[in-house]
């Protein structure tokens, strides 16, 4: 059984991709086993400065973005959707999505129905080998 967890955003460290071809986005995972005594949900906050990137990618888990600060365009399966404070975007399972370029600072809350962030397998088309 999971326990109640209280996580302070300001006490968390920024995380980034080791490979910057995946993007220069920063994020802070807030809820994710085993760091929190939780299951069935992963969430955090993503942050982009003007000029940052988040390469197009997909994953089996559906995802929700909820805009917190700034405005920006999120590409989902070839279409552009404006993310802004108070706007939620549902991203279906295996949809190709990302923020190719932030033109101004952008911050959003994200969540997956998964036990841990490590369970979410990101697939970046530019990393796929040709068969």
N, C-alpha and C positions, 0 to 999 in steps of 0.2 A: 504494500500500500504506500502510495506517495505521501509525502509530508508537505506542509505549507512551506513555500520558499519565498523569501523577500530578498530581492536583488537590487542593489543601488547602481543605476546606470553609470554614475560618475566614478564609481569604484572599479569599473571594468576597464580592461586594456583594449585598445584598438587592435583588431586583427586585419591582416591583408593576405592576398594571394602571394605565395612564394614566387610564382611565375607571373610577371606583370603583363604578359600577353593575355592573361585572363581578366585583367583590369587593374586599375589603381584605386578602386573602391576600398573604403575602410568599413568595418562592421564590428559590432559588439554582440556576441551571443549572450543572451540573458538567461534563457531557460533551455537546458539540454542536459540529459543524463550523460555521463555520470557526475558532472559538475553540480547539478541540482538533483535533489531526490524527487524526480518527476518522470512521468512517462506519457506517451501519446501526444506530446506537443513539444515543438522547438520554436523559439522566437528570439528576436533580437532587433537591433536597430542598424540600418545601413546608412552610410554617410558618404557623400561625394562633394568635392569642391569643384568649382568651375575648372573645366579642362580634364577632369577625371573620366575614366572609362569603366565600363562593366561589360565585357564581351558577351555576345550572344551565346546562350547555353540552354540546356534543358536538363530535366531530372524527372524521375518517375513520380515524385511526390508533388501534388498540387501545392500551390503557394498563394498567400495573400500579401499584397503590399498595402500599407495604409500611410498616406502622406502625412508627414509631421511638419516639415519646413521646406520652403522653396518650391519651385515648380520645375518639372522636367518631363521629357518624352521617354516613355518606356516602349520598346518595340516588343510586340507579342505576335508571333507567327506572321511577320511581315507587315503588320499594321501598327501605327503609332497611337499610343494612349497617353493623355496628359495626366501626370501624377501631381497633385497639389495637396495642401493641408486639408484634411477632412475627406479626401477621396480614397476609396478602396478599389483595388484592382484584384480580381480573382484570376490566377494564372493556372490553367488546366495542366494536368499531368502531361509530361513530355512536350509541352509547348516550347518553342524556341523563343527565348526572350532575353532582354538585357537593356542596358542604357549605353548605347554606343559612345555618347559624349554628353557630359553635363555642361550646359552653357552657363549655369549659375549654381550656387550651393543647393544641395538637395539632401533631405533626410527622410527616411521612412522606416516604419515598423514592419517587420516581416514575420510570417509564421508558417510552419509546416506541420502536418499531422504525422509526426515521427517521434521516436523515443529519444534520438540524439542527432545532433548536427552531422556527426560522422556517418550516419546512416543515409544521408542525402548524397547520392552519387551524381556529381556535376559532370555533364558531358558538353565539351566545347568542340564545335565542328572543326575549328582550325587545328585541333589536336588529333583529329581522326586520321588514321593512316589509310591511304588508298589501297584497295585490295586488288 
